Amino acid sequence: MRVYDESAALLARAKNSLAGGVSSEFRRYNHPHAIFYSHASGTKIVDVDGNEYLDFTLSQGPLILGHNHPHVTKRVEDYARNGQLYAGQHILEVELAEKLQQLIPSAELMRFCLDGSEAVQTAFRLARAKTGKKKFLRFEGHYHGWLDNVAWGISAPSIEALGSRELPEVFPWSAGLPETVQEEFITIPWNNLALLRSTVEKYHADIAAIITEPIMCNSGCILPVPGFLQGMRELCTQYNITLIFDEVITGFRTALGGAQSLYQITPDLSIFAKAMASGYPISAIVGRKDWMNLMVESKVIHAGTMNSSNSCVAAALGTIEALEADPNTHTRIYQLGKKLMEGLVQINHTYQQNMLVQGLGPMLHIGFTHLKEVNNFRDVLTYDKVKLGKFIAGMHNEGIRIIGRGLWYISAVHTEAEIDQALEVADKVMAQL
Ligand SMILES: Cc1ncc(COP(=O)(O)O)c(C=O)c1O
């Protein structure tokens, strides 16, 4: 039986200085409480009680090369010796930008920021300036960061509470959000092109941008239905609306060029963060010249003291170099993910526990529901959270670390034997559910 005594003691101490004992809301939700870790390498992470875990959280996605990848660490160490931050330009950020231009279809020009949340807001500013319109259209259950105008519509007390699909009720995620920001957005369910079309036809004169996760990773792991993203692209072009792909999760994870290269749909602007830099704080807002030229002309202002610091840029280049070093990296990640998904389906078949497994492979989701397929946020609300909590806790107690809402990430350094190990544990835990 694993014990978490040291973590519990540190959490109690931390609560006297850190609000809630943590530095991000999501870190509260661990089993049996927020856990303190001491070190990590490759696919393994160890907590302060000495418990080792096979890690499928990958720090909420960034660690596509696992923890502490030697090439990334060396790149950072070497370059940080030159200094940390110049309040000026340096060669490596140009090399990184040129690399992203090569890889990402929509990346004609770009700017670097610190994280996904900031880059999303930069995209909205560009879209409003380009179109002269005010609102953005977003989708229920999509997460675009924690800032005021996007901290809505990512949770709901029930499906019924959401009301009509045409005019859904949106619930705030936090106290303290200004009511007025609700005037900035329209929210509808995802994966329904007819609904998207009728909404755009009605409100296009106000809509500056449509923002979407190209794969809905933050509520389930839901693929776009065929034609949905294409239809969205066409509507945006037709009605002078900026199409924004939020590739914070899908970028570098689904393919080096992101989901836009996978689905061959080129957005006007997109955001890359997490897996771009192995856990270092850097993001990119990339886009077509027609939009990004507004920054070239200093009409749209973007700034940030810490932007493109030496170590973060070196980490991003190091990550991309390591991913490119073996042309089979992504194929392997997909194969491992598919093996895991198939194994979980098989285990569910044995125990008949209503576990639904969905995803692409590099990321996948499990939940317990009577539905055979989950297509949008309203379907996601059918998941049995209590049962999932028991499963996740069971896995955690056996040394398998998964994100609490049922999301698994696969890295380039996971092995087949580790997938087998995770499946063996899943079998044991399912048998006890
Ligand atoms: C799709 C998506 N967009 C934006 C964000 C916000 O990024 P960050 O946490 O780096 O601010 C996240 C974070 O999880 C995300 O998943």
The ligand as an ORCA input file, in Angstrom:
! r2SCAN-3c Opt
* xyz 0 1
  C      -6.342     23.930    -25.817
  C      -5.735     24.826    -24.784
  N      -5.654     26.142    -25.012
  C      -5.092     26.988    -24.130
  C      -4.595     26.530    -22.958
  C      -3.954     27.487    -21.989
  O      -2.593     27.302    -22.016
  P      -1.672     27.693    -20.749
  O      -2.072     26.792    -19.626
  O      -0.283     27.455    -21.254
  O      -1.930     29.124    -20.466
  C      -4.638     25.167    -22.668
  C      -4.115     24.637    -21.391
  O      -4.303     23.519    -21.013
  C      -5.232     24.285    -23.598
  O      -5.336     22.975    -23.371
*
